[in-house]
Amino acid sequence: MCIRDRAVEAGKHLLVEDQPEAFAEAVITLLQQSEKRRELGSAGRALVETTYSWEQCGKHLLQVIAEMELSLV
């Protein structure tokens, strides 16, 4: 309900790989590059705190309820 897929950017907020070997390589790269690891972690946390918090989900839910009420009128 509160998920906005377009807010998530692969490589900025999380790792996305289709093949197990590619995912393993990406994880190894993160293990070797502490700065990239910190950047990914910080960006992911910030995204979750601003986009997927209980407050944001509650606002979205209230918006959906209001829209449903308007459609019943």
C-alpha positions, 0 to 999 in steps of 0.5 A: 500500500505505501510502497512506491517502487519508483523511489528505489534506485538500483545501485543507489539504495540497494543491490539488484542482480538477476543472476546469483554470480552477479549478485555474489560479485556485487556483494564482494565489491561492497565488502572490498569498498567500504565507502561504497558500502557506507553510501549504499547503507546511508542512502537506503536508510534515508529512503526508508526513513523518509518514504516508508515510515509509519507516518508516510504510510499513514498519510498514504492510507488516509489519502486512499480512504479519502479518495474512496469516500469521494468515489462513494458520493 
